[in-house]
Amino acid sequence: MNLLELCAQLKPSDDSACVLPRYLLGAFRRKSITFSNGLTDENTLVYWFQSKTFTIDLRLKDPISTPVLERQGWVGDTIWDAQNQLLSWNVSSNYQNHVQWPEPAKLYSIGNAILEFSPSHAYVEDWRQQATRGLYLGLRLFKVENIDLSISYPADGGFILCDHFIAFAKSRHPDIQQAFHSTNALKDTISQQQISLEAIQDYEVSISFDKQIIDLSTISNKVGTMIDLENFQQLDHNTLVQQQLINGEHCRLFFTLDVFQKDFCFTTLTGTSTESQNWFDHEENHLFHHAKIAL
């Protein structure tokens, strides 16, 4: 069954125990990053998809021509420190061989933007919510079963669907990933372990902006193809399974249901004081003359 059709059978998840602030849930594009040396980057393609407990992240210099060794994508558990209002990640699997962003995040939400300040003041990032209202689904991948070979192995990744935005991630096969453990950089893995560029791309993070067509991916030949949402079934209230062909072999991917809401309103507005609203009304001719919604 198609995953979107299967959603009609799913019961909404109980999100009362969600520790993340509501404004962090959704699909975000990085509009800019400004560093402490005064440099600003507004061109690198960076997307952050946030489910209730985990994150999918993708970073590319160019949609097509980012060198294989310079692509970034990862999946991680999301950790919220409510007392200090800090967000951090336990990166459980990574396209690269090291964690590129080790600092926690100090976040401020205003309008459809999240401003992320590094505690060391190394940078500030401006993130923009892409989703508005609609389906919100998070599935965390935890196992792959190879039917042809009658073996199973642990895996990491998942699906996050927000409105009409989709992110999919899948970690490398453990036999491939094993060769990465003795090196700190992908270029060292190639030279020391003789790993191919194709093996490096066994780690997938793919994003679709609309109609399931992949717009960005860590895998070169995935761009322009469709994210596979077919052949799903529900095993129990908390587990979904998908049949996929992986390198020509019949496999089953096992997912834990992390969040499901059929019609979710993502945060695109924030409240303010009565005094501020009065100021808006009085000064709107100047304040909003050139203003527009920026994504």
GUPA-967893 format. One record per residue (C-alpha): x, y, z; residue in one letter; residue number from 0. Coordinates in Angstrom, 1 decimal. Each point is the difference from the previous one (the first is absolute). Layout:
BEGIN
+--------+--------+--------+---------+-----+
:     c1 :     c2 :     c3 : residuo : num :
+--------+--------+--------+---------+-----+
:      X :      Y :      Z :       A : NUM :
...
+--------+--------+--------+---------+-----+
//
This chain:
BEGIN
+--------+--------+--------+---------+-----+
:     c1 :     c2 :     c3 : residuo : num :
+--------+--------+--------+---------+-----+
:    0.0 :    0.0 :    0.0 :       M :   0 :
:    1.1 :    3.6 :   -0.7 :       N :   1 :
:    1.2 :    1.7 :    3.2 :       L :   2 :
:   -2.4 :    2.9 :   -0.5 :       L :   3 :
:   -2.9 :   -2.4 :   -0.4 :       E :   4 :
:    1.1 :   -1.9 :    3.1 :       L :   5 :
:   -0.2 :    3.3 :    2.0 :       C :   6 :
:   -3.7 :   -0.3 :   -0.2 :       A :   7 :
:    0.2 :   -3.1 :    2.3 :       Q :   8 :
:    2.4 :    1.5 :    2.5 :       L :   9 :
:   -1.1 :    1.5 :    3.3 :       K :  10 :
:    1.3 :    3.4 :    1.0 :       P :  11 :
:    3.0 :   -0.3 :    2.3 :       S :  12 :
:   -0.1 :    1.2 :    3.6 :       D :  13 :
:    2.4 :    3.0 :   -0.1 :       D :  14 :
:   -0.6 :    1.1 :    3.6 :       S :  15 :
:    3.4 :   -1.4 :    0.9 :       A :  16 :
:    1.8 :    1.9 :   -2.7 :       C :  17 :
:    2.8 :    1.9 :    1.6 :       V :  18 :
:    0.8 :    2.3 :   -2.9 :       L :  19 :
:   -1.7 :    3.4 :   -0.3 :       P :  20 :
:   -2.7 :   -0.1 :   -2.7 :       R :  21 :
:    1.9 :    2.6 :   -2.1 :       Y :  22 :
:    2.8 :   -2.5 :   -0.6 :       L :  23 :
:   -2.2 :   -2.5 :   -1.8 :       L :  24 :
:    0.0 :    0.0 :   -3.7 :       G :  25 :
:    2.2 :    0.6 :   -3.1 :       A :  26 :
:    2.5 :    2.8 :    0.1 :       F :  27 :
:    2.3 :    1.6 :   -2.7 :       R :  28 :
:    3.0 :    1.9 :    1.1 :       R :  29 :
:   -0.3 :    3.5 :   -1.4 :       K :  30 :
:    3.5 :    1.1 :    1.2 :       S :  31 :
:    2.9 :   -0.6 :    2.3 :       I :  32 :
:    2.1 :    2.9 :    1.3 :       T :  33 :
:    3.4 :   -0.8 :    1.6 :       F :  34 :
:    1.9 :    1.9 :    2.7 :       S :  35 :
:    2.6 :    1.1 :   -2.7 :       N :  36 :
:   -2.8 :    2.0 :   -1.8 :       G :  37 :
:   -0.5 :   -2.5 :   -2.9 :       L :  38 :
:   -3.5 :   -0.9 :   -0.9 :       T :  39 :
:   -1.1 :   -3.0 :   -2.1 :       D :  40 :
:   -3.5 :    0.2 :   -1.7 :       E :  41 :
:    0.6 :   -2.6 :   -2.7 :       N :  42 :
:    0.8 :   -3.4 :    1.5 :       T :  43 :
:   -3.0 :   -2.2 :   -0.1 :       L :  44 :
:   -0.9 :   -1.1 :    3.5 :       V :  45 :
:   -3.2 :   -1.7 :    1.1 :       Y :  46 :
:   -1.0 :   -1.2 :    3.5 :       W :  47 :
:   -3.0 :   -2.3 :    0.5 :       F :  48 :
:   -1.2 :   -0.4 :    3.5 :       Q :  49 :
:   -2.2 :   -2.9 :    1.3 :       S :  50 :
:   -1.0 :   -0.3 :    3.6 :       K :  51 :
:    3.2 :   -1.8 :    1.1 :       T :  52 :
:    2.4 :    0.0 :   -2.9 :       F :  53 :
:    1.5 :    2.2 :   -2.7 :       T :  54 :
:    0.9 :   -0.4 :   -3.7 :       I :  55 :
:    2.5 :    2.5 :   -1.3 :       D :  56 :
:    1.4 :    0.6 :   -3.5 :       L :  57 :
:    2.7 :    2.5 :   -1.1 :       R :  58 :
:    1.3 :    0.5 :   -3.6 :       L :  59 :
:    2.0 :    2.7 :   -1.7 :       K :  60 :
:   -1.8 :   -0.5 :   -3.2 :       D :  61 :
:   -3.2 :   -2.0 :   -0.9 :       P :  62 :
:    1.9 :   -2.2 :   -2.6 :       I :  63 :
:    3.7 :    0.6 :    0.1 :       S :  64 :
:    1.0 :   -0.2 :    3.6 :       T :  65 :
:    3.0 :   -2.3 :    0.1 :       P :  66 :
:   -0.7 :   -3.4 :    1.5 :       V :  67 :
:    2.5 :    0.5 :    2.8 :       L :  68 :
:   -1.5 :    3.3 :    1.0 :       E :  69 :
:   -3.7 :   -0.9 :    0.4 :       R :  70 :
:   -1.5 :    0.1 :    3.5 :       Q :  71 :
:   -3.0 :   -1.9 :    1.3 :       G :  72 :
:   -0.9 :   -1.6 :    3.3 :       W :  73 :
:   -2.6 :   -1.4 :    2.3 :       V :  74 :
:    0.0 :    0.5 :    3.7 :       G :  75 :
:   -2.0 :   -0.1 :    3.2 :       D :  76 :
:   -1.2 :    3.5 :    1.0 :       T :  77 :
:    0.8 :    1.1 :    3.5 :       I :  78 :
:   -1.7 :    3.0 :    1.6 :       W :  79 :
:    1.4 :    1.6 :    3.2 :       D :  80 :
:   -3.0 :    1.9 :    1.3 :       A :  81 :
:    1.8 :    1.6 :    2.9 :       Q :  82 :
:    2.6 :    1.6 :   -2.2 :       N :  83 :
:   -2.2 :    0.2 :   -3.2 :       Q :  84 :
:    2.7 :   -1.9 :   -2.0 :       L :  85 :
:   -0.5 :   -2.4 :   -2.8 :       L :  86 :
:    2.6 :   -2.7 :   -0.8 :       S :  87 :
:    0.3 :   -3.2 :   -2.0 :       W :  88 :
:    1.3 :   -3.5 :    0.6 :       N :  89 :
:    1.0 :   -0.7 :   -3.6 :       V :  90 :
:   -0.6 :   -3.7 :   -0.3 :       S :  91 :
:    1.0 :   -0.3 :   -3.7 :       S :  92 :
:    1.8 :    2.3 :   -2.3 :       N :  93 :
:    1.0 :    0.3 :   -3.7 :       Y :  94 :
:    3.3 :    1.6 :    1.1 :       Q :  95 :
:    2.4 :   -1.7 :    2.4 :       N :  96 :
:   -0.2 :    2.6 :    2.7 :       H :  97 :
:   -2.6 :    2.4 :    1.6 :       V :  98 :
:    0.3 :    3.3 :   -1.9 :       Q :  99 :
:   -2.1 :    2.1 :    2.4 :       W : 100 :
:    0.9 :   -1.0 :    3.6 :       P : 101 :
:   -1.5 :    3.0 :    1.8 :       E : 102 :
:   -3.5 :    0.1 :    1.5 :       P : 103 :
:   -2.4 :    2.6 :   -1.2 :       A : 104 :
:   -1.5 :    3.0 :    1.7 :       K : 105 :
:   -3.3 :    0.7 :   -1.8 :       L : 106 :
:   -2.3 :    2.9 :   -0.3 :       Y : 107 :
:   -3.3 :   -0.3 :   -1.9 :       S : 108 :
:   -1.6 :    3.0 :   -1.7 :       I : 109 :
:   -2.6 :   -0.1 :   -2.8 :       G : 110 :
:    0.9 :   -2.9 :   -2.4 :       N : 111 :
:    3.7 :    0.3 :    1.0 :       A : 112 :
:    2.2 :   -1.7 :    2.5 :       I : 113 :
:    3.3 :    1.7 :    0.9 :       L : 114 :
:    2.6 :   -2.4 :    1.1 :       E : 115 :
:    3.0 :    1.4 :    2.0 :       F : 116 :
:    3.0 :   -2.1 :    0.8 :       S : 117 :
:    0.9 :    0.4 :    3.8 :       P : 118 :
:    3.6 :    0.8 :   -1.0 :       S : 119 :
:   -1.3 :    2.8 :   -2.3 :       H : 120 :
:    1.7 :   -1.7 :   -3.0 :       A : 121 :
:   -3.1 :    0.5 :   -2.2 :       Y : 122 :
:   -3.7 :    0.8 :   -0.2 :       V : 123 :
:   -2.3 :   -1.8 :   -2.4 :       E : 124 :
:   -3.3 :    1.2 :   -1.3 :       D : 125 :
:   -2.4 :   -2.9 :   -0.7 :       W : 126 :
:   -3.4 :    0.3 :   -1.7 :       R : 127 :
:   -3.0 :   -2.3 :    0.5 :       Q : 128 :
:   -1.0 :   -1.5 :   -3.4 :       Q : 129 :
:   -3.1 :   -1.9 :    1.1 :       A : 130 :
:   -3.3 :    1.8 :    0.8 :       T : 131 :
:   -2.8 :   -2.5 :    0.6 :       R : 132 :
:   -0.7 :   -3.6 :   -0.8 :       G : 133 :
:    1.4 :   -3.5 :    0.5 :       L : 134 :
:    2.7 :   -0.5 :    2.7 :       Y : 135 :
:    1.6 :   -3.4 :    0.1 :       L : 136 :
:    3.2 :   -1.3 :    1.4 :       G : 137 :
:    1.2 :   -3.6 :   -0.4 :       L : 138 :
:    3.4 :   -1.0 :    1.4 :       R : 139 :
:    1.7 :   -2.8 :   -1.8 :       L : 140 :
:    1.6 :   -2.6 :    2.3 :       F : 141 :
:    0.5 :   -3.3 :   -2.0 :       K : 142 :
:    0.3 :   -1.4 :   -3.5 :       V : 143 :
:   -0.8 :   -3.6 :   -0.8 :       E : 144 :
:    1.5 :   -1.4 :   -3.2 :       N : 145 :
:   -2.6 :   -2.5 :   -1.1 :       I : 146 :
:    2.2 :   -1.5 :   -2.7 :       D : 147 :
:    2.9 :   -0.7 :    2.3 :       L : 148 :
:   -2.2 :   -0.8 :    3.1 :       S : 149 :
:    2.0 :    2.5 :    2.2 :       I : 150 :
:   -0.8 :    3.1 :    1.9 :       S : 151 :
:    2.2 :    2.9 :    1.1 :       Y : 152 :
:   -0.5 :    3.2 :    2.0 :       P : 153 :
:   -0.5 :    3.2 :   -1.9 :       A : 154 :
:   -0.7 :    3.7 :    0.7 :       D : 155 :
:   -1.9 :    2.6 :   -1.9 :       G : 156 :
:   -3.7 :    0.5 :   -0.6 :       G : 157 :
:   -2.7 :    2.1 :   -1.6 :       F : 158 :
:   -1.1 :    3.5 :    1.0 :       I : 159 :
:   -3.0 :    1.4 :   -1.8 :       L : 160 :
:   -1.1 :    3.6 :    0.7 :       C : 161 :
:   -2.8 :    1.4 :   -2.1 :       D : 162 :
:    1.2 :   -0.8 :   -3.6 :       H : 163 :
:    3.7 :   -0.2 :    1.0 :       F : 164 :
:    1.6 :   -3.4 :    0.4 :       I : 165 :
:    3.4 :   -1.1 :    1.4 :       A : 166 :
:    1.3 :   -3.6 :   -0.2 :       F : 167 :
:    3.3 :   -1.3 :    1.5 :       A : 168 :
:    1.7 :   -3.4 :    0.1 :       K : 169 :
:    3.3 :   -0.8 :    1.5 :       S : 170 :
:    2.7 :   -2.1 :   -1.8 :       R : 171 :
:    0.0 :   -3.7 :    0.1 :       H : 172 :
:    2.0 :   -1.1 :    3.2 :       P : 173 :
:    2.5 :   -1.8 :   -2.2 :       D : 174 :
:    0.7 :    3.2 :   -1.9 :       I : 175 :
:    0.0 :    2.2 :    3.1 :       Q : 176 :
:    2.5 :   -2.2 :    1.8 :       Q : 177 :
:    2.7 :    1.2 :   -2.3 :       A : 178 :
:   -0.5 :    3.6 :    1.2 :       F : 179 :
:    0.7 :   -0.7 :    3.7 :       H : 180 :
:    3.8 :    0.3 :   -0.3 :       S : 181 :
:    0.1 :    3.4 :   -1.7 :       T : 182 :
:   -1.1 :    3.6 :    0.9 :       N : 183 :
:   -0.7 :    1.3 :   -3.5 :       A : 184 :
:   -1.5 :   -1.4 :   -3.2 :       L : 185 :
:    3.1 :    0.7 :   -2.0 :       K : 186 :
:    2.0 :   -2.1 :    2.4 :       D : 187 :
:   -2.6 :   -2.8 :   -0.3 :       T : 188 :
:    0.5 :    0.0 :   -3.8 :       I : 189 :
:    3.8 :    0.0 :    0.2 :       S : 190 :
:    0.5 :   -2.4 :    2.9 :       Q : 191 :
:   -3.0 :   -2.4 :   -0.3 :       Q : 192 :
:   -0.4 :    0.2 :   -3.8 :       Q : 193 :
:   -3.7 :    0.9 :    0.3 :       I : 194 :
:   -1.7 :    1.1 :   -3.2 :       S : 195 :
:   -2.1 :    3.1 :   -0.5 :       L : 196 :
:   -3.0 :   -2.2 :   -0.6 :       E : 197 :
:    0.5 :   -1.6 :    3.4 :       A : 198 :
:    0.1 :    3.4 :    1.7 :       I : 199 :
:   -3.3 :    0.9 :   -1.7 :       Q : 200 :
:   -1.6 :   -3.1 :    1.6 :       D : 201 :
:   -1.0 :    2.5 :    2.7 :       Y : 202 :
:   -3.2 :    1.8 :   -1.3 :       E : 203 :
:   -1.6 :    3.2 :    1.0 :       V : 204 :
:   -2.6 :    1.1 :   -2.6 :       S : 205 :
:   -2.5 :    2.9 :    0.1 :       I : 206 :
:   -3.1 :    0.7 :   -2.1 :       S : 207 :
:   -1.6 :    3.4 :    0.0 :       F : 208 :
:   -3.1 :   -1.2 :   -1.9 :       D : 209 :
:   -1.7 :   -3.0 :   -1.6 :       K : 210 :
:    2.7 :   -2.5 :    1.4 :       Q : 211 :
:    2.5 :    1.1 :   -2.6 :       I : 212 :
:    3.5 :    0.0 :    1.5 :       I : 213 :
:    1.5 :    3.5 :   -0.2 :       D : 214 :
:    3.1 :   -0.4 :    2.1 :       L : 215 :
:    1.9 :   -3.2 :    1.0 :       S : 216 :
:    3.3 :   -1.3 :    1.2 :       T : 217 :
:   -0.3 :   -2.5 :   -2.8 :       I : 218 :
:    0.7 :    1.5 :   -3.5 :       S : 219 :
:   -2.4 :   -2.2 :   -2.0 :       N : 220 :
:   -2.9 :    0.4 :    2.4 :       K : 221 :
:   -0.7 :    3.6 :   -1.0 :       V : 222 :
:   -3.0 :    0.2 :   -2.3 :       G : 223 :
:   -1.3 :   -3.4 :    1.0 :       T : 224 :
:   -2.9 :   -0.7 :    2.4 :       M : 225 :
:    0.2 :   -0.6 :    3.7 :       I : 226 :
:   -1.4 :   -3.5 :    0.5 :       D : 227 :
:   -3.2 :    0.0 :    2.1 :       L : 228 :
:   -1.4 :   -3.3 :   -1.3 :       E : 229 :
:   -0.3 :   -3.5 :    1.5 :       N : 230 :
:   -0.6 :    1.0 :    3.6 :       F : 231 :
:   -1.9 :   -2.0 :    2.6 :       Q : 232 :
:   -0.8 :    0.6 :    3.7 :       Q : 233 :
:    1.2 :   -2.8 :    2.3 :       L : 234 :
:   -1.3 :    1.5 :    3.2 :       D : 235 :
:   -1.0 :    3.4 :    1.4 :       H : 236 :
:    3.7 :    1.0 :    0.2 :       N : 237 :
:    1.7 :   -1.8 :   -2.9 :       T : 238 :
:   -0.2 :    0.4 :   -3.8 :       L : 239 :
:    1.8 :   -2.2 :   -2.6 :       V : 240 :
:    0.9 :    0.9 :   -3.6 :       Q : 241 :
:    1.2 :   -2.4 :   -2.7 :       Q : 242 :
:    2.8 :    1.5 :   -2.1 :       Q : 243 :
:    2.5 :   -1.2 :   -2.5 :       L : 244 :
:    3.5 :    0.8 :    1.3 :       I : 245 :
:    2.8 :   -0.6 :   -2.5 :       N : 246 :
:   -2.3 :   -2.4 :   -1.8 :       G : 247 :
:   -0.8 :   -2.1 :    3.1 :       E : 248 :
:   -3.5 :   -0.2 :    1.6 :       H : 249 :
:    0.0 :    1.6 :    3.5 :       C : 250 :
:   -2.3 :    1.1 :    2.7 :       R : 251 :
:    0.6 :    3.3 :    1.8 :       L : 252 :
:   -1.4 :    0.2 :    3.6 :       F : 253 :
:   -1.1 :    3.4 :    1.4 :       F : 254 :
:   -1.1 :    1.2 :    3.4 :       T : 255 :
:   -2.9 :    2.5 :   -0.1 :       L : 256 :
:    1.4 :    3.2 :    1.6 :       D : 257 :
:   -2.8 :    2.5 :   -0.7 :       V : 258 :
:   -3.1 :    0.1 :   -2.1 :       F : 259 :
:   -2.5 :    2.8 :   -0.3 :       Q : 260 :
:   -2.3 :    0.1 :   -3.0 :       K : 261 :
:   -0.5 :    3.8 :    0.0 :       D : 262 :
:    2.8 :    1.8 :    1.9 :       F : 263 :
:    0.4 :    3.8 :    0.2 :       C : 264 :
:    3.8 :    0.7 :   -0.2 :       F : 265 :
:    1.2 :    3.2 :    1.7 :       T : 266 :
:    0.2 :    2.9 :   -2.4 :       T : 267 :
:   -1.1 :    2.8 :    2.4 :       L : 268 :
:    1.0 :    1.0 :    3.5 :       T : 269 :
:   -1.8 :    2.1 :    2.6 :       G : 270 :
:    0.9 :    3.5 :    1.1 :       T : 271 :
:   -1.2 :    2.5 :    2.5 :       S : 272 :
:   -3.0 :    2.4 :   -0.3 :       T : 273 :
:    2.5 :    2.9 :   -0.1 :       E : 274 :
:    1.9 :   -1.6 :   -2.9 :       S : 275 :
:   -3.2 :   -0.6 :   -1.9 :       Q : 276 :
:   -1.0 :    3.7 :    0.5 :       N : 277 :
:    3.4 :    1.0 :   -1.3 :       W : 278 :
:   -0.5 :   -2.2 :   -3.1 :       F : 279 :
:   -3.4 :    1.6 :   -0.7 :       D : 280 :
:    1.4 :    3.6 :    0.5 :       H : 281 :
:    3.2 :   -0.5 :   -2.0 :       E : 282 :
:   -1.1 :   -2.6 :   -2.6 :       E : 283 :
:    0.5 :    2.3 :   -3.0 :       N : 284 :
:    3.7 :    0.2 :    0.8 :       H : 285 :
:    0.5 :   -3.5 :    1.6 :       L : 286 :
:   -1.8 :   -2.1 :   -2.6 :       F : 287 :
:    0.4 :    2.0 :   -3.2 :       H : 288 :
:    2.6 :   -2.5 :   -1.3 :       H : 289 :
:   -0.7 :   -2.9 :    2.3 :       A : 290 :
:   -1.0 :   -3.4 :   -1.4 :       K : 291 :
:    0.1 :   -3.6 :    1.3 :       I : 292 :
:    3.5 :   -1.3 :   -0.6 :       A : 293 :
:    0.6 :   -3.8 :   -0.1 :       L : 294 :
+--------+--------+--------+---------+-----+
//
